[in-house]
Amino acid sequence: MDHEAWGELPDTALRRSRSGRVCLTCQGFGYETDAHCRTLLVCQLHRAHIPQGEHLLSRCPQWLPRQEAAA
């Protein structure tokens, strides 16, 4: 997938969270690197970039618990 072509997540999509339910802990959260080896934080649910730092402080109404496979 070409994450570089995705747009920025609108400000209205995220809201502040004081719990562990933030973008970083969401099943839709991911990251990629661009052609210049910069990290792009992405939301698979919104198909958009997450503004830097917001993945630690905010979440959206579509937040889903991360489903990790046990090794």
N, C-alpha and C positions, 0 to 999 in steps of 0.2 A: 504494500500500500504506500502511496505517496503522501506522507503526512505533511510534507512541506507545503503542499497545495491547499491544505485546510486553513480556514480562517480562524480568527481569535474568538474565544468563547465570549458571548456578550456579558456585560457587567450584571445584567438582570438575572442571569442564569444561576449565579452563585450567591449563597448567603453565608454569613459568618457562622461558625460552629464552635462551641466550647467543649465538644466531646471528641471521642476518637473517630466519629463519623465524618471524616474529611476526605477530600478527593484521593489522597494517597492511599486510603484504606478501601477504596471503592473498586469493585470488579472491573469497571470501565477505565480505570486509570492505567496509563502506559507512558512509555517514553521512547524516543528514537533520537538519532543524531542526524543532523543535516549534512550537506556537502562540505561544510566548514568545520565539522566535528563538534558542533554546538548541540547541547541537549535540548530537545523539544519535549515539553510535557504535553501529553495529549489525553483527551477524553474520547474513548471509543463510542460512548453512548451518544454524545453530541457531535462527534466527528469534527472536533475543533481543538485548537491549542488552549492550554490553561495558562493564564498569566503567571509569570515567575513568582513564586512564593505563595500563591493562592492555594496550591495543593495541600498546604499545611494548615490553613486557617479556615477554609470554606468547603462547602458541599452544595450539591444541587438536590432538588426534590426526587431525582431518579437514583439517588445513592443506593448501591447494592452491596451487601457484605461480600468481601473477597472470598472466593471459593478456590482454595489451594489443594492440590492433590498431595496426599501423604506419600512420602517416599518409602 
